């Protein structure tokens, strides 16, 4: 079963935006000592969010305006790819803490690298699932 052409096209557009976030996160990590790790983590979170939204669009599932990755994952049907909920919980933190000032712990180089790796794994699961369908 495949999605109608308009849903498939919109899912592909979400994927393209997710790829842009991943590219930004990976490129920013190359800045080394001058790297804004908060920006890396924010783009990793956004990448994961957009991949989840691409799956929701593909399945024709409406979703609220939210950055909550766990909520988005819970809207997906059981047939959707399995995404590690611990990763989603970790990345959720960066939707706010990476963008706004507050009483947060500084985000480290290691956190940035891990966030990008989690985003890549979510991408892999999503793309693997959608490639057979789009």
Buried (B, 14 or more C-beta within 10 A) or exposed (E): EEBEEEBBEBBBEBBEBBBBBBEBBBEBBEEEEEBEBBBBBBBBBBBBBBBBBBBBBBBEBEBEEEBBBBBBBEBBEEEBBEBEEEBBEBBBBBBEBBBEEEEEEEBEEEBBBBBBEBBBBBBEBBBEBBEEEB
